[in-house]
Amino acid sequence: MVIKNRLSSFFATKINASTFAITEDDRFSEHPLLYAKIYPNRPIIVLSDTGLDSPHDRSKNAKYTRIRSFLEECPVPSNDDQPLNPGGSKQYVILITHCHYDHIYGLPSFYDKGKAVAAPVVISSLQGKNFVQDDIYTHSLAKFRGLPEIEYKPTLFAKDCERLIIPTPQSWKYDKHPPDIDLGITVFNTPGHVPDEIAWYDHAERHIYVGDSIYETGHDQGFPGNYTGPIEFPKEGNWVTYAASMKKLLFFVEAENLRGEAQGKPRIRLGAAHNTFDADAEEALEDVLDFLTRVVHGKVEVTKTEEVRDEEVWTWADKGRFSIRAPLRLFLDYKNFRSA
């Protein structure tokens, strides 16, 4: 299913009280999922990833084909036909889940403050800092898509388990506002898919967003324009660190669910940077770790082999919830690690 919208190459739907999932009808059919969290009483909008700003041929004549213009000008039906950031007055806090081109190529349009109350804050992984500062053109995979080089300029490298607190914009400071704003978000460094992968947790909405670490195969949840292929690992990935990262998130989610159950709160939901935006987080994390274990034990069929970037790449799929495409080397390294 693809987006059919002459107004925009982006499509948004509300997924909880403060957050909208946005997908892009892009030229490479990656269909990245972005998230915009609105703070009604604060001059801030949190944006998770920026997409490509590169529409598919069927959408290239739409009025809004750039993520910033979509956010600031395009009416959104699930937002009472209002733009998500009308006029661009709110400050952008942009969480980059990882540096692949389909998640960062909309970023340059945000470097200009525009009409916002303060300059944007662009957040990346502290553990992946060296990775994104070294040959971003290759590491973003843009080089292999023939895309032009862009500047990639994070302004904050978040530590693992860091609670996001940003200064109150100068133009908004007066007696009733504190000097700093707690966004109610915790950032996790989750290397594995790539070294700079992050996840982030919205405490108020009880929703965790995991980038490209997890997304379901062949199920678009009724959301148009989604990519429903396998979880992709490039040659810079690592299954050993991936499994450790997913276990860390699972432990966190299990603990939060137990605390929430005692307080009558709903279970934590999970959103990904493709396809999946509202799954039970604990079940999804358990299932992807189980799938990885079955792959290692030879219980999942290899459905395709190919050569990509001078490496043998395999695809594992069993018509279940997940599938994986990765260099054979990552599989062998993880298998050896498990047997050591």
MOGI-V145413 format. One record per pair of residues at least 24 apart in sequence whose ideal C-beta (glycine too) atoms are under 7 Angstrom apart, sorted by the first residue. I is the first residue (numbers start at 0). GAP is how many residues later the second one is. Records with the same first field share a line. If there is no record, write none. Layout:
I: GAP / GAP
This chain:
0: 219 / 223 / 224
1: 222 / 223
2: 56 / 221 / 222
4: 57
5: 56
6: 55 / 56 / 57 / 67
7: 54 / 55 / 56 / 62 / 66
8: 46 / 47 / 50 / 53 / 56
9: 54 / 57 / 60
10: 213 / 214
11: 64 / 66 / 72
12: 65 / 210
13: 64 / 65
14: 262 / 263
15: 189 / 191
16: 188
17: 187
18: 186 / 188
19: 56 / 58 / 59 / 64
20: 202 / 250 / 256
22: 200 / 202 / 203
23: 27 / 28
24: 30 / 31 / 33 / 34 / 200
25: 25 / 26 / 28 / 29 / 30 / 76
26: 27 / 28 / 29
27: 74 / 117
28: 198
29: 72 / 197
30: 194 / 195 / 196 / 243
31: 70 / 71 / 241 / 242
32: 238 / 239 / 240 / 241 / 242 / 244
34: 174 / 236
35: 35 / 48
36: 165
37: 46
41: 139
42: 46 / 47 / 48 / 74 / 126 / 129
43: 46 / 47 / 49 / 137
44: 39 / 40 / 45 / 47
45: 47 / 49 / 137 / 139
46: 45 / 47
47: 47 / 49 / 152 / 161
48: 47 / 48 / 54 / 224
49: 44 / 53 / 54 / 56 / 57 / 60
50: 51 / 55
51: 49 / 50 / 53 / 54
52: 52 / 53 / 56
53: 51
65: 43
66: 39 / 42
67: 41 / 42
86: 28
87: 26 / 27 / 28
88: 26 / 27 / 28
89: 26
90: 25 / 26 / 27 / 29 / 78
91: 24 / 28
92: 28 / 73 / 90
93: 26 / 27 / 28 / 29
94: 28 / 103 / 105
95: 26 / 27 / 28 / 58
96: 100 / 101 / 114 / 115 / 176
97: 95 / 96 / 98 / 99 / 113 / 114
98: 33 / 37 / 40 / 41 / 53 / 95 / 97
99: 40 / 41
100: 39 / 40 / 41 / 44 / 46
102: 170
103: 36 / 48
104: 42 / 45
106: 45
107: 42 / 43
110: 42
116: 52 / 54 / 55
117: 51
120: 34 / 35 / 45
121: 31 / 32 / 33
122: 31 / 33 / 35 / 64
123: 30 / 33 / 72
124: 32 / 33 / 64 / 71 / 72 / 73
125: 31 / 32 / 33 / 63
126: 33 / 62 / 64 / 68
127: 63 / 67 / 68
128: 28
130: 64 / 65
131: 64
138: 97
140: 93
157: 29 / 40
159: 28 / 29
160: 25 / 27
161: 24 / 25
187: 60 / 61
189: 55 / 59
190: 47 / 50 / 54
191: 45 / 46 / 47 / 49 / 50 / 53
192: 40 / 44 / 49
193: 40 / 42 / 43
194: 41
198: 50
205: 54 / 59 / 60 / 62 / 63
206: 61 / 62 / 64
207: 45 / 60 / 62 / 73
208: 62
209: 39 / 60 / 62
210: 61 / 62
211: 61 / 62
212: 32 / 33
213: 58 / 62 / 70 / 74
214: 57 / 59 / 60 / 61
215: 59 / 60 / 105 / 106
216: 100 / 104 / 105 / 106
219: 55
220: 56 / 57
222: 54
225: 48 / 49
226: 47 / 48
227: 47
229: 85 / 87 / 93 / 94 / 95
230: 91 / 92 / 93
231: 93
232: 91 / 92 / 93 / 94 / 97
234: 74 / 76 / 92
236: 89 / 93
237: 92
238: 91 / 92 / 94 / 95
239: 93 / 94 / 97
242: 46 / 49 / 91
245: 39 / 42 / 43
246: 42
248: 36
249: 32 / 35 / 36 / 39
252: 28 / 29 / 32
253: 28
256: 25
286: 34 / 35
287: 34
290: 31
294: 29 / 36
295: 38 / 39 / 42
